[in-house]
Amino acid sequence: MGQLVSIILAQADGTMMNSSCDKAFHKICGSTLLDYAIDASKEAGSEAFAIFIRNNIENAELPENSVLLVNEKPCIGQAIFEGLNLCNEGTILVLGVDTPAITGETLKSAYEYHKQQGNLITFLTDKEDTGFQNSEICFLEVQTLSKILSELRNNADETVDLSDIINEAVLRGNKTGAYVVKDTQELLKVNDRKQLNEAEHVILRRIINKHMENGVTFHLPETCMIDKNVKIGRDTVIYPGTILEGETVIGENCVIGPNSRIENGLIGNNVRFENSVMTQSQVGDNTNVGPFAYIRPGSKIGQNVKIGDFVEVKNSNIGDKTKVSHLSYVGDADIGKNVNIGCGGVVVNYDGRKKHRTVVGDNAFIGCNVNLVSPVVVNEHAYIAAGSTITDEVPAYSLAIARSRQTIKENWVREKGLDKK
């Protein structure tokens, strides 16, 4: 059908949002409004992009064959003219960032319709009798449009509007038409935060429905937030209050939630993750996390591991079959396989200036209320007695006791008059 070039209008500021952030960079389900426009255009078959923004953006992830144009108020004629610079023949798609619910599938169908009808201009509308003047999504043919636009630009005192192009096209006997979008929610406009919320409901429900079609169970899905790029395996169950953000990947047969948040996390198969938070970390197969655990960035939890209630793990590696069951902090540590860390175990990783690492070998046993003062090494099969504060390396197969001996003072209570009458 020839080349398709997209012109994306993203130059609106944040005034109507009451925000210092330009409208194009407000997010729905983890992706910006600009991202939605680009992705839908790609799915429709667009091969090049002219993107109009208000302010220059650094380190933006833009598609290949794209031109970024900084202009606060480009007229539609200028925008189309820039699109013409990207292709000599084919079709231009004009799309704003204010309709994030539009799908690539709908745009592709509209593009095919545009070509089949032989239109110079085809608009997307929600009703047959809507008319064209209020529609902001349209397809235009390059060769004929180029001639019309050149003459309009030469004769215009100010700017060239879309209505000018339409009127001139009709006067010349060119065919225009409308493509009726079946799901009118796809044309929801986003100009303020209320409309942003309305569009978010539509997009979020679409995301969750897709996961359910792929074999995922959601309990009370209206209480969950799932970002656009999240992947969830078959037969996983998502309980109420779950938030999955960024590029999170959840394996098969998992139970996530209730009231859990995972940001850019990687979860294996058969994992139970309950009432807990994890950011930028990964959890292996058959592992249980929570309730009320906190896994901070840079952590790698192995398979068949237990991370229990009120356990915090930060920037640490925890080997297979290890148990950290209660009330513990593991920071900047490399914990081996089949290790037991008792209730109240703490890795003391900060000396007031910088962080240090701790190493615990395979099959070690760390008793309750033990402090491991970093940097320190506990070798394989070593035992640490409860209540110890360890500052020196513990050899393999050794028992380390670092606490004062118990002292008994008989009849002390009576002598002090503290016995209860």
N, C-alpha and C positions, 0 to 999 in steps of 0.2 A: 504493500500500500504506500510505499515511499517513506521517506524519513519523517519522524515526528520529533519536533522540538518544543520544549515547554518553556513558557515564560511564567515565572512565579513572582507574584506581587506580594512582597513581604515588608513593605516600607512603612507601615503604620506604627506610630509610636504607642506608648503605654497610657495615654491620657484617659481613654475610656475605661481602661483597667484600673485607673488610679494607681499606676505603677511606674517605677523608674525603668522597668524592663520593657523593651519594645514588644509589641504583641506577638510577633513571629516566634519569640523565644519563651513564651509561656508554655507550660507542659500539660499534657494529658497522658496519664498512664506511662510516665517516664520518657515520653518523646515530645519534642517541641512541635508547635503548629507548623513550622517550616519543614520539619522531618516528615510529617504526615503528607504535606503537599508533594514533596520530593518522592516519597515512597509510592504514592498513588500514581504519580506521573511515570515512574519507572515501570510499574506493573502494567500500565497502559501501553508501554512500548517506547517511551521517550528515549531518545539517544543523545540529546544535548539539552542544556538548561541555561537560561538567562535569568538570574535571580536578582531582583531589585530589593535592596534593604535600605534602611534609614541611616544606620551607622555601620562603619566597617567592623568586621568581627575577625578576631585572631584565632588561629587554630581550629577553624570551623571544618567539620567533616562534610565536605561537599562532594557530589558525584563527579565522576570523570566527565570530561567535555562540558564543563560548566563555566559560565562567566558570571562573576559577582560584580554587580553595578550598584554603587552607592549614590542614591538619589532620594531626597526626602519626598518629593511629589512628582514622580514621573507620570506624564500623561500616557494614556493607553497607546496612542500613536507612537510615542517614543519607545515604549516597551516592545511593541510589535516590530518596530524598525530594528531594534537590537536583535530580536529573534530572527529577522530576515538575514542579519549578518552571519548567523550560524548555519544557514542552509540556503541553497539556491532553488531548491524545489522540495515539494512535500507539504507538510501540514504543521501549523503552529497551534499548540494548546495554551490558552491563557487561563491561569488558575491562581486564585488568591489563597492566602493561608487561613482565611476566615471560615473555611468549610472543611474542617479536619475529618469529618465523618464520611466524606466522599471516598468511595473505594476504587481501587485500580480496576476491578472487574467492571464497574459501572462506566468508568472513563473509557475502557477498552471497547465496550459495547457501543458507546456513543461515537467513538472514533470510527468503528466499522459502519455504523449507520450513516455518519457524515460522508464517508467515501461512497457507500452504496447509493445514496441520494444524489450525489454529484453536486453538493452544496458548496458555495464559496464560504459561507459562514453557517455554523450550527451551534445553537445555544442549548445548554442543559436547563430544563425547567421542571417544575413539579406538577404543572397542569397544562393541558393543551392550549388553554386560552390565556395563559399568563402573560404572553407577550415577551419581547426580547429585551426591552430597555433596562429591566432590573436584574437581568442575569449577568453573573460575572465569570461564568465558566463557559468557554466557547472554543471551537475549533475553526481555524481559518486556513484557506489555501494560499500558499506562498506566491505562486507566479502571478495570479490575477491581483492579489492583494498588494503586491509590490508596486504595480503600476498605479493603482488607486492611491496608495499611501504617499507615493512620491509626489503626485499632483496635489494632494491635499496639503502636504507639508510645504510645498512651494507657494500655495495660495493662502495659507492660514496666517492670520495676524498673531494668533496666540497658540493655543494647544489644539491638538487633534483628539477628539473624544471618540469613543466607540460608536456613539450614535451617528457621528459624522461619517464614519466608515460604512455603517449600515446603509444610511441614506444614499450615499454615493454608489454603493454596490447595487442597490435596488434600481436607481435611476439608469444604471448601465445594463439593466436586465439580468443581473446575476441572481442566482438562486440562493435563498437563505431558508433556514429551517430550524426546528426545535426538536430536541430529543427529550422525551418525558422520562424522568427518573422514577422508577417504580416505588422505591422506598424514600418517601419525602424526608425522613430523618437524616438522610445523607446530605441534604442541602441546608441543615441547621447552620445559621450564621453565628459566629463568635466575635463579638465586639466588646463585651464586658465580662466580668467574672461570673455573673449569673448564667450567661449563655455558655461560658466555658464549662460550668458545672453541668449544664444540660447536655452538652456534647460529650462530656466525660461519662455520663451515665450511659449514653448510647454506645460509645466505644468500649467501655468496660464490659457491658453486657455482651457485646459482640465477642470480645476476647474470651470471656468465661464460657460462652456457648461453644466456641471453637474447642476449648479444652475438654468440655463435656462430650462433644462429638468424638474426641480422640480417646475417650475412656477414663476421664478423670471425674471423680465425684466431688461435688461442692455441697456442703451443708450451709444453708443460709448464705448463698453467694452474694446477696446484696450487702453483706457486712465485710466482704473481702476486697482488697485492692491488688490487682495483678497487672504489672506493667506489660507493655506491648511485646517486648522481646523475651519474656520469660518462657521457658520450656518446661513442661511437666509430663512425666512418664505415665503410661497406662496403669490403671488400677490404683493410683494414688488417691488418697482421700484428703480433702482440704476442709478443715473445720472453721467455724465462725471466727472473725477477727484476725484473719491471716493477711499479711502484707508481703507480697513477693515483688522485689524491685530490681531494676537494672537488667543485667544479663543472667539472672539466676537460672540454674538448671536443676530440676528435681527429678530423681530417678523413678523407677517403677515400684509399685506396692508400698509406697511411703504413707505415713500419717503425719500431716503437718497441721499444727494448731491444737487447740484454739489459741487465739491471742498471741500469735508469733509473727516475727518480722525477719525476713532474710533479704539482704541486699548484696547483689553480685556474688551469690554463694553457689557452690557446687555440692549437691546432695546426691549420694549414691542410691542404690536400691534397698528396699526394706528398712528404711530409716524411720524412726519415730522422733519427732521434733515437737515438743510440747511447751507452750507458754515460755518461749525463749527468743533470744535475739542473736542473729549472726550477721556479720558484715565481712565481705571480701575474704572468705575462708572456704574450706571444703571439709566435708564429712564423708567417710567411707561407708561401704555397705554394712547393713545389719547393726548399725550403731543407734543407741538411744541418747537423746539430748533433752535435758530438762526433767522436771519443770523448773523454770526460773533460772536457766543458765544464760550466760553471756559469752559468746565467742567473737572475739575482736579480730581486726584485720591481720592477715598473714598467718593464720593458724591452719594446720592440716591435721585433721583427726582421722585416725585409721579405721579399720574394719572391726566390728564386734566390740566396740568401745562403749563404755558408759560414762557420760558426762552428766552428773546428777544435779540435784537442786542446789541453787545458790553457788554454782561453780563459775568462775570467770577464767577464760583462757585467752591469752593474748600473744600473738606472734610466736606460736609454739608448735612443735611437732609431737603428736601423741601416737604411739605405736599401737598395733593391733592388740585387742583383748585387754587393754589397760582400763582400769577403773579409777575414776575420780568422782566419788559418789556424793560428797556433801561438803558445802561450806569451805571451798578451797580456792586459792588463786594460783594459777600457773602462767607465769609471764616470762617470755624470752627463754624458753626451755626446750630441750630435746629429750623427750621421755620415751623410753624403749617399749618393747612389747611385753605384755602380760605383767605390767607394773600395777601395784596397788598404792594409791595415795589416800591415806586415811582422812577422816573428818578433821577439818581445820588445818590441813596442810597448806603451807605458803611458800612460794618461791620468792625470796627477797631479792629482787632483781635490780634495785635502784640504790645507789650509794650516796645520793644527793647531788651528783654531778652527771653521771651517765648510767646507762643500763648495761648489765652484764648477763651472760648466758649461763644456764645450769644444764648439766647432762646427767640423766639417770639411765643406767643400763637396763637391759632386759631382765625380767623376773625379779626386779628389786621390790622391796616392801618398805613403804614409808608409813610409819605409825601416825596416830592422831596427834594433832597440834605440833607438828614438826615444822621448823623453819629451815629452809635450805638457803644459806646466804651466798649469793652469787658473787664471783664465779666459783663454782664448786662442781665436783664430779662424784657421783655415787655409782660405783661400778656394778656389774651384773650380779644378781643373786644376793646383793647386800641387804641387810635389815637395819632400819633406823628405829630405835626405841621411841615410844610415844613421849611427847614433850621435849624432845631434843632440839637444840639449835646447832646445826651443822655448818662449820666454816672450813673444814679441811676435807681432802679427798678420802672417800671410804673405799677400802679395797674390796675386791670381789669376795663373796661368800663370808663377809665379816658382819659383825653386829656393832653398830655405833650407838653409844649412849652418851649424851651430852646434857646432863641435868644433875642437880645436887641430889645427894641421898636423902631419903625420907628420915625424918627425926620424930620420935615419939616421946612426948612428955606426959607421963601417967599422972592422973588426978589433977591436971592443970586447970580444968574447968571448975572443979570444986574449990581449988586454992584461990582462984580469981573471983569466986562468987558468981559465976555465970550460969550455973545450972538452973534450969527452969523448975519452979516449985509447983 
